[in-house]
Amino acid sequence: MRSLIFPMMFLSVMLLSFSCKSSKGQSDQATEDSAKTEQSELILSFFSPGNGIDKNMLDQVVEFLKTNYPTVNYNRVRWGREGEVDFCFDLAGMTVDSKAKLKADLKELVAASNRVRVKEDEACRTPKAK
C-alpha cells in the first residue's frame, strides 16, 4: 500500500501542473485582449483621493454636455471602487475649431474641482471587472 502512495502523489502533482499551465495561457490571452484600448482625444477623469469623486461636478458636466454639446459622443468607463469614472470623448467628425472650443469649455468647467483630471491624446482605461 505504501509503495502506491508516492506514484499517486507524483501523478496528482503532474496533472495539477498541466491543468494550471493551460488555464494560465487562457488568462494571458484575456489580459492581452482587455489591454487593447482606444485612443481618445479628450478624457475627463473623475478620481477619488480617498473620499469619493466630485459627484456635483460630474452632474454639472453631464448637464453641460446635454445642453451645449448634445451630439458629442463619449463613453463612461468605470474603473475604481469609489465611483471613479472616465469620460472618453469621440471627437471624430468635429471641426478643429469645434474640438478646441469643447476642450476649452470643459477645462474651464472642471477647473473648479481638484478631483477631475483632463487628459488629451491618451488611451482610455479598461473598465473594471464586474
Stockholm file with secondary structure:
# STOCKHOLM 1.0

chainA/1-130         MRSLIFPMMFLSVMLLSFSCKSSKGQSDQATEDSAKTEQSELILSFFSPGNGIDKNMLDQVVEFLKTNYPTVNYNRVRWGREGEVDFCFDLAGMTVDSKAKLKADLKELVAASNRVRVKEDEACRTPKAK
#=GR chainA/1-130 SS CHHHHHHHHHHHHHHHHHHHHHHHHHHHHHHHHHHCCCEEEEEEEECCSSSCCCHHHHHHHHHHHHHHCTTCEEEEEECSSSSCEEEEEECTTCCHHHHHHHHHHHHHHHTTCSSEEEEEEEECCCCCCC
#=GC SS_cons         CHHHHHHHHHHHHHHHHHHHHHHHHHHHHHHHHHHCCCEEEEEEEECCSSSCCCHHHHHHHHHHHHHHCTTCEEEEEECSSSSCEEEEEECTTCCHHHHHHHHHHHHHHHTTCSSEEEEEEEECCCCCCC
//
